[in-house]
């Protein structure tokens, strides 16, 4: 029985190693492009309904938390079906690996949001920039199993996040300080995935 457990453990370890060295193809370009358009739509909603976010913190958070949650659910559902199709027998390992790369960033973003809103409300304006910087770290941590040009998208979010922080005041809470970075950023990610998939098809 011990030999059987050891053999199963060895097989599981080999599968994880194979997954870590395989390019993840579970992200669909169309779905990620759609999340960019959702971000633009959310920005338009904020511009119309929450023109003074510094005085309506809960409304601002509600818009962007709902947007993030919906986009994550859409991406996750599509990633699940696409991974099963693209990676077949290794789909579970590939899914776990992809999720593990982003969980620390998501957790950090949530905790920083709670701390700033609850304990340092005067620094609330920094949230859009911090969110973008943290999102860039999630992308950078995933780059080892994504197409080689993907660091460009990470650099985009890093630069836009730093720009929002550099504004230094409530201008960083502008609807388009979120809409433009995430709208363009997700389209950029989708473009990288689409280009890489065509390139892979041509090479094969």
LUMVEXVEX-93650 format. One record per residue (C-alpha): residue number from 1; x, y, z. Coordinates in nm, 2 decimals. Each point is the difference from the previous one (the first is absolute). Layout:
# LUMVEXVEX-93650
(pt NUM; (X; Y; Z))
...
***
This chain:
# LUMVEXVEX-93650
(pt 1; (0.00; 0.00; 0.00))
(pt 2; (0.29; 0.23; 0.08))
(pt 3; (0.15; -0.07; -0.34))
(pt 4; (-0.33; 0.08; -0.17))
(pt 5; (-0.03; 0.33; 0.19))
(pt 6; (0.36; 0.09; -0.08))
(pt 7; (-0.06; -0.08; -0.37))
(pt 8; (-0.31; 0.21; -0.01))
(pt 9; (0.19; 0.29; 0.17))
(pt 10; (0.27; -0.03; -0.26))
(pt 11; (-0.25; 0.01; -0.28))
(pt 12; (-0.16; 0.31; 0.15))
(pt 13; (0.33; 0.17; 0.04))
(pt 14; (0.09; -0.08; -0.37))
(pt 15; (-0.33; 0.14; -0.11))
(pt 16; (0.06; 0.32; 0.19))
(pt 17; (0.34; 0.04; -0.14))
(pt 18; (-0.13; -0.05; -0.35))
(pt 19; (-0.28; 0.26; 0.06))
(pt 20; (0.26; 0.25; 0.13))
(pt 21; (0.20; -0.03; -0.32))
(pt 22; (-0.30; 0.02; -0.24))
(pt 23; (-0.14; 0.32; -0.14))
(pt 24; (-0.35; 0.06; 0.15))
(pt 25; (-0.26; 0.04; -0.27))
(pt 26; (-0.31; 0.02; 0.22))
(pt 27; (-0.05; 0.38; -0.04))
(pt 28; (-0.22; 0.08; -0.29))
(pt 29; (0.08; 0.33; -0.19))
(pt 30; (-0.37; 0.08; -0.06))
(pt 31; (-0.10; -0.04; 0.36))
(pt 32; (0.29; 0.22; 0.12))
(pt 33; (-0.08; 0.26; -0.26))
(pt 34; (-0.36; -0.01; 0.13))
(pt 35; (0.13; 0.08; 0.35))
(pt 36; (0.17; 0.30; -0.14))
(pt 37; (-0.32; 0.12; -0.15))
(pt 38; (-0.18; -0.07; 0.34))
(pt 39; (0.26; 0.23; 0.17))
(pt 40; (-0.08; 0.28; -0.25))
(pt 41; (-0.37; -0.05; 0.06))
(pt 42; (0.06; 0.01; 0.38))
(pt 43; (0.19; 0.33; -0.04))
(pt 44; (-0.29; 0.15; -0.20))
(pt 45; (-0.24; -0.11; 0.28))
(pt 46; (0.23; 0.16; 0.26))
(pt 47; (0.03; 0.32; -0.21))
(pt 48; (-0.38; 0.03; -0.01))
(pt 49; (-0.10; -0.12; 0.35))
(pt 50; (0.30; 0.07; 0.22))
(pt 51; (0.16; 0.32; -0.12))
(pt 52; (0.14; 0.08; 0.35))
(pt 53; (0.14; -0.34; 0.11))
(pt 54; (0.20; 0.15; 0.28))
(pt 55; (-0.33; 0.08; 0.18))
(pt 56; (-0.17; -0.32; -0.11))
(pt 57; (0.26; -0.27; 0.09))
(pt 58; (-0.25; -0.28; 0.03))
(pt 59; (-0.15; 0.07; -0.34))
(pt 60; (0.34; 0.01; -0.16))
(pt 61; (0.11; -0.32; 0.16))
(pt 62; (-0.33; -0.16; -0.09))
(pt 63; (0.04; 0.07; -0.37))
(pt 64; (0.36; -0.12; -0.02))
(pt 65; (-0.04; -0.30; 0.23))
(pt 66; (-0.30; -0.12; -0.20))
(pt 67; (0.19; 0.06; -0.32))
(pt 68; (0.30; -0.20; 0.13))
(pt 69; (-0.22; -0.28; 0.13))
(pt 70; (-0.20; -0.03; -0.32))
(pt 71; (0.32; 0.01; -0.22))
(pt 72; (0.17; -0.26; 0.22))
(pt 73; (-0.31; -0.23; -0.01))
(pt 74; (-0.02; 0.03; -0.38))
(pt 75; (0.37; -0.06; -0.05))
(pt 76; (0.00; -0.29; 0.25))
(pt 77; (-0.30; -0.18; -0.17))
(pt 78; (0.15; 0.04; -0.34))
(pt 79; (0.35; -0.10; 0.12))
(pt 80; (-0.15; -0.32; 0.15))
(pt 81; (-0.16; -0.12; -0.32))
(pt 82; (0.29; 0.12; -0.22))
(pt 83; (0.26; -0.17; 0.22))
(pt 84; (-0.18; -0.33; -0.02))
(pt 85; (-0.01; 0.03; -0.38))
(pt 86; (0.36; 0.13; -0.05))
(pt 87; (0.19; -0.20; 0.27))
(pt 88; (-0.23; -0.31; 0.03))
(pt 89; (0.17; -0.24; 0.24))
(pt 90; (0.20; 0.27; 0.18))
(pt 91; (-0.29; 0.24; 0.03))
(pt 92; (-0.02; -0.01; 0.38))
(pt 93; (0.37; 0.06; 0.05))
(pt 94; (0.00; 0.29; -0.25))
(pt 95; (-0.30; 0.16; 0.16))
(pt 96; (0.14; -0.03; 0.35))
(pt 97; (0.33; 0.15; -0.12))
(pt 98; (-0.17; 0.29; -0.17))
(pt 99; (-0.22; 0.08; 0.30))
(pt 100; (0.29; -0.03; 0.25))
(pt 101; (0.19; 0.27; -0.19))
(pt 102; (-0.27; 0.26; 0.05))
(pt 103; (-0.14; -0.09; 0.35))
(pt 104; (0.28; 0.19; 0.19))
(pt 105; (-0.06; 0.32; -0.21))
(pt 106; (-0.38; -0.03; 0.05))
(pt 107; (0.04; -0.05; 0.37))
(pt 108; (0.24; 0.29; 0.03))
(pt 109; (-0.23; 0.23; -0.19))
(pt 110; (-0.30; -0.09; 0.22))
(pt 111; (0.19; 0.05; 0.32))
(pt 112; (0.15; 0.33; -0.11))
(pt 113; (-0.35; 0.12; -0.09))
(pt 114; (-0.14; -0.09; 0.34))
(pt 115; (0.29; 0.17; 0.18))
(pt 116; (-0.01; 0.32; -0.20))
(pt 117; (-0.38; 0.04; 0.02))
(pt 118; (-0.03; -0.09; 0.36))
(pt 119; (0.32; 0.15; 0.16))
(pt 120; (0.14; 0.25; -0.25))
(pt 121; (-0.29; 0.16; -0.18))
(pt 122; (0.21; 0.30; -0.09))
(pt 123; (0.21; -0.22; -0.22))
(pt 124; (-0.30; -0.16; -0.18))
(pt 125; (0.09; 0.18; -0.32))
(pt 126; (0.30; -0.23; -0.03))
(pt 127; (-0.21; -0.31; -0.05))
(pt 128; (-0.03; 0.01; -0.39))
(pt 129; (0.38; 0.03; -0.03))
(pt 130; (0.06; -0.27; 0.26))
(pt 131; (-0.25; -0.24; -0.17))
(pt 132; (0.18; 0.04; -0.33))
(pt 133; (0.34; -0.05; 0.14))
(pt 134; (-0.11; -0.31; 0.18))
(pt 135; (-0.17; -0.13; -0.32))
(pt 136; (0.33; 0.05; -0.18))
(pt 137; (0.17; -0.21; 0.26))
(pt 138; (-0.25; -0.28; -0.06))
(pt 139; (0.07; 0.02; -0.38))
(pt 140; (0.38; 0.00; 0.06))
(pt 141; (-0.03; -0.31; 0.23))
(pt 142; (-0.19; -0.18; -0.27))
(pt 143; (0.23; 0.09; -0.29))
(pt 144; (0.21; -0.32; 0.03))
(pt 145; (-0.28; -0.21; -0.15))
(pt 146; (-0.16; 0.26; -0.22))
(pt 147; (0.11; 0.13; -0.35))
(pt 148; (0.33; 0.18; 0.01))
(pt 149; (-0.13; 0.35; -0.09))
(pt 150; (-0.23; -0.01; 0.31))
(pt 151; (0.24; 0.21; 0.22))
(pt 152; (-0.11; 0.30; -0.23))
(pt 153; (-0.34; -0.02; 0.16))
(pt 154; (0.15; -0.02; 0.35))
(pt 155; (0.20; 0.31; -0.08))
(pt 156; (-0.31; 0.18; -0.12))
(pt 157; (-0.18; -0.06; 0.33))
(pt 158; (0.31; 0.09; 0.20))
(pt 159; (0.04; 0.33; -0.18))
(pt 160; (-0.37; 0.10; 0.01))
(pt 161; (-0.01; -0.08; 0.37))
(pt 162; (0.31; 0.21; 0.07))
(pt 163; (-0.15; 0.28; -0.21))
(pt 164; (-0.33; -0.01; 0.21))
(pt 165; (0.20; 0.02; 0.32))
(pt 166; (0.21; 0.28; -0.14))
(pt 167; (-0.31; 0.21; -0.04))
(pt 168; (0.01; 0.04; 0.37))
(pt 169; (-0.36; 0.08; 0.07))
(pt 170; (-0.37; -0.09; -0.07))
(pt 171; (0.06; 0.03; -0.38))
(pt 172; (0.12; -0.36; 0.03))
(pt 173; (-0.36; -0.09; 0.08))
(pt 174; (-0.12; 0.12; -0.34))
(pt 175; (-0.20; -0.26; -0.19))
(pt 176; (0.24; -0.01; -0.28))
(pt 177; (0.30; -0.05; 0.23))
(pt 178; (-0.14; -0.36; 0.02))
(pt 179; (-0.19; -0.02; -0.33))
(pt 180; (0.29; 0.08; -0.23))
(pt 181; (0.27; -0.21; 0.18))
(pt 182; (-0.22; -0.31; 0.03))
(pt 183; (-0.18; 0.05; -0.33))
(pt 184; (0.32; 0.03; -0.20))
(pt 185; (0.20; -0.24; 0.22))
(pt 186; (-0.24; -0.29; -0.05))
(pt 187; (-0.02; 0.07; -0.37))
(pt 188; (0.38; -0.01; 0.00))
(pt 189; (0.00; -0.34; 0.19))
(pt 190; (-0.25; -0.13; -0.25))
(pt 191; (0.21; 0.12; -0.29))
(pt 192; (0.31; -0.18; 0.13))
(pt 193; (-0.19; -0.32; 0.05))
(pt 194; (-0.16; 0.02; -0.35))
(pt 195; (0.33; 0.08; -0.17))
(pt 196; (0.18; -0.28; 0.18))
(pt 197; (-0.27; -0.25; -0.09))
(pt 198; (0.02; 0.09; -0.37))
(pt 199; (0.38; -0.01; 0.03))
(pt 200; (-0.01; -0.35; 0.15))
(pt 201; (-0.24; -0.11; -0.27))
(pt 202; (0.23; 0.13; -0.27))
(pt 203; (0.31; -0.17; 0.15))
(pt 204; (-0.18; -0.33; 0.02))
***
